[in-house]
Amino acid sequence: MADPSAARRKAIARQIATLLLIAGMIELGAALASAQDWPIRPVRVIIPYGPGGITDVIARLAADRLAKAFGQPFVVENRGGAGGAIGTEAAVRAPRDGYTLYLAGGSPLTIVPQMQKVSYDPLKDLAPVGMLSYNPMAFTVHPDVPVRSLADFIDHAKAHPGQINYSVGGIGSSSQLAPALLASRLQLDMLAVPYQSMPAAISALLAGTVQMFFGNITDVIEQVQSGRFRLLALSSEKRSAAFPNIPTVAETVPGFTMTGWHGLFVPSGTPQPVVQRLSKAIAAMSRDGEFAGILSKLGIETVSDTPDHLANVIQSDIVLYKAALESAGLLRRDTAQ
């Protein structure tokens, strides 16, 4: 004879499961409704650096346009320190409600975690919204260096091993990693000269203390435009619209491409309707002539992007910068294999 208590327990279990399902559907419906109404209050935009740098400039330009698009303030919050890790950690720990965004370049996601231990996983803890802009690295020399092209420079460096110095504006910066990777690939014997800041590194090339600087175009565009530095090549995949007569590094060193970029992210788990609305907004922003014109003057190009493409760029850059960090002797031992 069947146990009536067992049948009762099964019935109760079914009722509980049904109630949990209904509660979940109600919660999901509420979340979707809230996402469709988003934003109903100010949104903060965390950047992992202090004020005044190029990331801060781009973030404030973007925040102003997002505020106009959505009718709520988008407030930039500078959270600098630890190479960008502090601000990134703050972003990944924020509520996943669409009211915290994260705008940054690739370094805290693709370089810093391979140099030092961090408490976040760049591939899991942040959801890409889209890339706003990218910029090439500029291969520049002091005008006294007797070369007119990258091929000339390579020949010159091979003929003078150990006599070519390049300035580094920060440990793990593009000005250290780009030349280190290029030197490794071409087996060039050059000396990295570290400085405490990017302005000091630029000043060293201006003074002729070093012969070369290979880093973000945004750091040297003023000197390039004034003729105080000679621009030999840019590290983008194709020639820059701002410098159409300047060849790419890859035209001389096939396959060598290295670009900086800025992208917008949200903490993983943020409602998809919010992500989709933000993605459409920044794609439209990147196509805006005024926004593109401002960045073009800094040597930066805008790009209309998708979350999936930005995710792929991050994965590719992790591989690229692992090789660059290894060349510079900065790769964490536990990531070297």
N, C-alpha and C positions, 0 to 999 in steps of 0.2 A: 504494500500500500504506500502511495506517495506521501512524502513528508510535507504536511501543509505549511510548516514553518519555512522550509526551503523554497517553496513556491512563493511565499510572501516576500522572502528576502530578494528573490529575483525580480518580483514586481516593483519592489521599492528601488532596486538598483536601476531598473529601466526608467522609472520616474525621475530619479536623480540625474541620469544621463540626459534625459529629454530636457530637464530644467537647465542643465549646464549648457546644452546646445543652444537653447533659446537665449540664455544670458549672453553667450558668446556672439550670437547673431545681433543681439541688441547693442552690445558693446562695439561690434564692427560697424554696425549702421551708424552709431553715434560718432565714431571716429571718422567715417567717411563724410558724414554731414559736417563735422567740424572742419575737416580738410577742405571741403568745398567753400566754406565760409572764410577760410584763412586768407589773409591775416586780419584779425580784429583788434590787434594791439601791436605795439612796436616790436620789431624783429632785430635781434643783435647779430652782428657779423664779426666773428672772431678772426683776427689775423695774428699769426704767431710771431710777430716782430713789433718793434717799437715804432713810433710815428716818424714820418719823414722819408722813409725809404720808398722804393718803387712799388712794393706790395701795398704799402699804405696809400700811395697815390691811386693805384688801380682800384683798391677797395672803396675808397671814398667816391671815386667817379662812378663805380658800379652801384654803391649804396644810394647815391642821389637818384640814379635812373630807376632803380628798383622801387624807391619810395614813390616816385611819380607814377610808375606802372601799377602799383598795388594800393596806393592811397594811405599807406602807413609809414611811419619813420623806420628806416633801416639804419641802425646805429652801429658804427664801427667801434670795436673794442680791441685795443692793442694789448696783447698778452705775450710779450717777448721773453726770451731766455732759453738757455740750453739748446741753441741752434734751431729753435722753433718747436722743440718738444713740449714745452710748458703750455703754450697756446693750443697745440694739437691735443694734448691730454685733456685740457679744459673743454674742448669741442666734443670729443668722443664721450665725455661723461655727462654732457648736457641732456636735458629732456628731449625725447624724440617726437616733438610736437610741431616742428616747423618754425619755431621761434628762435632757434639758434642755427646760424649758418657759419661756415668756415671757408675763408678765402685764403689761398696760399699758393706759392710756387711748389715745385716738386721736391725741394730739399728735405723738408721734414718727413716726407713719405718715402722717398727713394734713396736718400743719402744718409741722413741721421740714424735711422734704425740699423744701418749696416756699419756704423761707426761706434755706436754706444747702445746699451740696453735701454729700451723705452717700454712704457706700460701699455702701449697700444699696438694694434695690428693694422697697418695702413690699408691692407686689402679687405679687412673684415669690419673694422670699426667705423669707417666713413663711407658714405654712399656718394659717388660722383654725380654731380648735376650737369656739369659741362665745362669745357675749357673756354676761357674768355680771350686769351691772347698767348702769343709765343714770341720769343726773340732768339736770335742766333748768338753764338759766341763770336767775338771779333778778334781776329788775329792781327795784332798791331805791333809795330816796331818804332823805335826812335828814328827820326829822319836821318841821323848820321850812320845808321846801319846800311851798308852798301848793297841793298837788295831791293828789287822792284816787284817781286812776286813771291808766292809761297814756295815755288820750286827753287827760286834763287836762294831763299832763306834756308831751305833744307840742305842745299849744296854748301852753303856758307857754314852751317852748323856742323856738317860732317867734316869740313876742312878745318874747323877750329873746335875740336872736342874739348869739353870742359871750360870753354871760354864764353859761352852764351848764358847769361843770367836772365831769369824772368821773375817778375814780381808776383807775390801771392798776397791777396787781401783778406785772408782769413782761412783757418784750417778747415778743410772740406769744402771750400768755396769753389765755384766754377773756375776761378783763376788758378787754382791748384790742380783740379782734376782734369780739365781740358788739356793743358800742356803735358801733364804727366802721362795721360793716355796716348797722346800723339807721339811723344818721345818714345814711349814703350813700343808702339807699333812700328816706328821708323828706326828704332835703335839709335836715337840721338842722345848724345851726352851733354845734357844741359843742367844748370843748377837753379833750383827753386830758392828764391830769397823771400822769406816770410816777413810780413809787416802786420802791425796790430789792427789796421783798418784798411778799407778799400781806398779812401782818399790818400793814405800814406803810400799805398802801392802805386797809385796813379802818379803821385808826385815823384816817386822814384824813377819812373820812366820819363817823366818830363825833364828831370835833372840829368838823365843819361846814366844814372847809377846802375840801372839794368837796361837790357837791350830790347826786351820783349814783354808784352802782356797779352794773354789769351784768355778772355773772360767775357762776361755779359756786355753786349753792345751798349746797354743803358749806362754802364759805368764810364764809358770812354767816348760817347757820341759827341760831346762838346769838343774834346780834343781832336777827334777825327775831322769834324766839320771845320775846325779852325786851322787844320793842317799841322798841328803840333805833333800828332801821331800819324804814321803812315799805315793805312788799313790795307792789308794784303789779301785777306779772305774772310769769309763768313761761314759758320759751321752749319747752316741750315741745309735742308734737303734740296731746296731750289733757291735761286738767287732772290735776294730781298728786293721788294718793290721800292724801298727807300734808297737802295744802293744797287741799281740794276747793272752797273758796269763792274761791280766787284764780284769776282768768281767765288764759288763755294770751295771749302776745303776739299770736299769730295771730288772736285774736278781735278785735283792734283793727287789726293790720297783717297782712292776709291773706297767707298763704304763708310768714311768717317763723317758722321752726323751727330751733332750734340746741340740741343736747343733747350733754353729755359722756357717755362710756361707758367701761367696762372690759371687756376681753376676754382670752381665753386663746389662745395660739398655740404652735406648734412650728416648728422649722426645716423648710422645705420638703423633702420627701423622707422624712420620718419615716413609718414603716410605717402604712398605713391602719388596721389593726386597733387600734393604739395610739390613733390619733386618734379612732376611733369609740368606744372605751371611755372616753376622757377626755370626749368630747362628751356621752355619756349621764350621766357622773358630775356634770358641772357643771350639766346641765339639772336633774338631781334636786336638786342643791344649791340652785339658784335657787328651787325650789319648797318648800324647807325653811322652815318657819315661823320657827324661831329665827334662821337666817341672814338671812331677809328682815326680821325685826323689828329686828335690830341695825342694818342699813343704813337702814331706814326712819327711824330716829331721827336720821340724818345727812342726811335729805332725798333718799336714794337709793332707787331702785326696782329690784328684781331682775327678771330676764327669763329665761325658758326659751327658748334660742335654738338655731340650727343653724349649722354652718360656712358654708353658702352665704349665709345671711342676713347674717352678720357681714361676709363678703366684699363683699356689695352695699352695706352701710352704709359701708364704707371708701371704695368708689368714689364714692358720693354725697357723702361728706364732703370728699373731695379737691376736688370741684367747688365745694362750698359755701365751703370755706376759701380756695380760690383767690380768690373774690370778696371775702371778708373781708380777706385779706391785701393785696389790691390797694387796698381802701378805706383800710386803715391805712398804706399806703405801705411794706409789708414784703415784697412779692412779689419773688422773684428775677427779675432781668431776663431770664434765659434761659428762664423759664417763663411770661412775661407774654403771649406770643402764643397 
